[in-house]
Amino acid sequence: MAQPEKRLTERRKGPDAVVKAVWWTAGISWLLFVAALIFVETARPEIATFFDRQFNISIRDYWDENVLLYVFIILVLNFAVCVIGFIFNMARHKRKTDRFNRSILVLGALSLAGILWYLFR
């Protein structure tokens, strides 16, 4: 005799505190990553334009180390936020329908790559 399949009822009434924490950590991580990109843009060497060459204007042809230190600090902070978000996400990953937040994974990997670039350049 075959047993009838039991239908599971969904008891979750919407996003709980853990899911909201994952969303918040993803949002904070995106803001930190955008801030790091802005600092990288200000730290990179300047590009000579036509007017710079025409009027012999000196430009900075090296990376600004002080700004790169800020980028490194932001990336370390971003990596920590991504690890915390991943831990929260693992706490909520109990059912088949639960998914990992891809933003946290991708931004964590990019932050780690940026940290390694800073350390080994």
N, C-alpha and C positions, 0 to 999 in steps of 0.2 A: 504494500500500500504506500502510495506516495503521499508525503506530507505536503499540505498546502503551504505555499511560500508566505512568510510573514512580511507584511508591509511595514517598513519602518516609518514612523511619523517624525517629521522634522520638528524638533523642539526648540531650535534656535529661533529667536524672535528678531533677528537682525544682527548687525555687527556688534560683537561684545567688546570688552575693553582690550582684549589681546589683538583683535583685528584692527581696531582703531589705532592701537599702538604701532602696528605694522604700517598702516597708512601714514601716520605721523612721521615715523622714522624714514619712510621713503620720501616724503615731502621735504623733510629737513635735509636729507642726503642730496636731493636735487638742488636745493638752494646752496648748500655748501659747494657742490661741484661747479655750479655756475659761477660762484664767487671765485673759485680756484681758476677757472678759465679766464675770467676777467683779469685776475692778477698775472696770469701767464702772458696774456696779451700785453700788459704794461711792462713786463719784465723782459720780453724778447728784444733782440736788437732792432734798431730802427732801419727802415728800408730807404735807400737813397732815391729821391725823386728827381725829376728833371730840374726843378728849381734849386734843389740842394746842390746839384752838380754845376748848374749855371752860375750860381752866386757863391760857390765855394763855402757852403754852410757845413760846419762839422756836425756829424751825427754820431750817436752812440752805436758802436758796432760790437757790443758785448752784452751778455745777459746781466741784468741787475741782480746781484746776489742777495741784497736785502729783501727785495720783493719775492725772490724765489724761496727764501726762508719762510715767508708768510704762506706761500703756496704749499710748502711742505707741511706746515702746521695745520693748515686747512684740510689737506689730504689725509693726514693722520687722524684728525678729528672725524672726518667723513668716513674713514675706514672703521673707526670705533662705532659710529652710529650704524653703519651697515651690519657689523657683527651683532650688535644689540638687536637690530631689526630682524636679522636672520634667526637669532635665538627665539625671539617672540614668534616668528613665523613657524619655527619647528614645534613650538608648543601648541600651535593651532593646526598642525598637519596630522590629523588623526583619521579623517574620513577620506574616501576615494575622491570626493568632490573638492576637497581642500587643495589649493594650489600654492606653490611658492611664488612670492612676489619677485618678478624678473628684474624690476628696477633695482631692488636691493642687491641682487646678485651681480648685475652688470656694473652698477656704480661701485660696488665693493671691489670688483676685479680691476676697474679702471683706476680707482684710488690706489690700490696696491701696485699697479703698474707705474703710476706717477711717483709713488714713494720710492720704488726701486730705481726709477730713472734718476731721481734726485740723488740718491745715495751712491749710484755707480757711474755717474757721468764724469 
